Amino acid sequence: MIRASEHQALIHVLLERYGLPADCVEIVPDVRAWCLQRRIAAPKMKSERAAVSFSRGDSCAIVLRDEQTDRMIHSAKQLMELFGGYGKEVAELKDDVAYLAHLVLHEIAYFKLKTTKQDPRDKWAFQQLPGALAAARASSQSFSGSRL
C-alpha cells in the first residue's frame, strides 16, 4: 500500500518536469465520490478508482486517490500486462513509489498527449519513467518525508 499524500514531493517534481502546476493535483480519499460531489461524469467509475484527469477551462486537474491499496496496485499491474502487453515494463515497477510515479505520469500524459486512451498514456508513462525517477532522486534533498 502507498499513500499519495506521503509522496507529494515526488508528485510535485513530476508535475514540474512536465510543465504542470503543483496545484493541479488534488489528493482525495475517494476519486469517484469527489467526482460525484462535483457532478463530474462518474456513474460508471469504479469506487476504487486510482486517479482521474480532466481539463477545467484552460487549466488541468488530476485527482489522485490517497490510499492505493496492494489489491488496487496488483489489479492495475495485471491490466497493463494482460491488455496492454506491458509485462516487461510492469516488472520494472518494483516498488510502490515506482508504481505511483507511473500512475502520475499516466495522468500527466492526458494533457501531454491530449488523449483519454489508456494504451498511449501507459506507453508514454513507461517511456518517461526512468528519467522521471532519476530527476526525482536527484531532487531527493526535497524529499525529506518521501521515500524514494
TAKA-V498029 format. One line per field, one symbol per residue. phi: phi as a letter, one per 30 degrees, with the letter a starting at -180 (. if undefined). psi: psi as a letter, one per 30 degrees, with the letter a starting at -180 (. if undefined). burial: 1 if it has 24 or more other C-alpha atoms within 12 Angstrom, else 0. A space follows every 10 residues. Layout:
BEGIN
phi->???
psi->???
burial->???
END
This chain:
BEGIN
phi->.bceddbdde edddddecic ddddcbcbdb dddedddchc ebecdddced aabacbidcc bbccddccde dddddddddd ddcciceddd ddddbddddd dddddeddee ddchbcdddd ddedddddee ddddddddce ddcecccc
psi->kkkeffheee eeeeeeeggk kegfkkklej eeeeeefghk jgefkkfhke lkklkjbfll kkjkkejjle eeeeeeeeee eeffgheeee ffiflfeeee eeeeeeeefe eefhlfkeee eeeeeeefee eeeeeeefgf fghegkj.
burial->0111111111 1111101101 0101111111 1111100000 0000000111 1111000001 1111111100 0110011001 0000010011 0010011111 1111111111 1100000101 1111110110 0110111000 00000111
END
